[in-house]
Amino acid sequence: MLTLGELLAASRRSAAALDLAALPEPLGRKLAAAAEREQVAPGDFLRMAVADFADYAGAEDWTHLMSRLRDRQDAGWACLQTMLEWRLAQAGPAPAEEPETEREPS
């Protein structure tokens, strides 16, 4: 079981320390897409999510985090998931891919 302290310490050590995060598959896909958009590795994006949450999250965000952790035995993973979801929300929705169209020769 990962504790909150271990999570924060791992995020300070290296992005590789967070690569083993057992995220639900849909969240893992969102992480991969966001990391690709920002041109960073998924582990780096996770690390940024933790740092950004610690630096920029408001009181309501921290209250939501604490409420989510209250009844969880896996507090570290719940914390990581909450921080990642917050960071993804800050980045906004993924841009819709525009269909490629053939251009007329000029």
C-alpha angles and dihedrals in degrees: 000000000000116000125211090249091052090049093052092044091049091050090055094048101053146318089247089065089066097044092094094062109142096221123171110264097250091051091046090055091050089049092051092048094048092047090051092050090052091042095236134118116266090246090054090050090052090050091050090049092056093045094045092048091050091048104036112019115117129228093268091053091052091047090052090049093050092047090052092050096048098089100024124106091196094060095158094055092043089051093050092048092049093048091048093049089050092051092048090051090051090054091054129223120325112265113256112250112247115227114248113246127197114245124221112244111255 
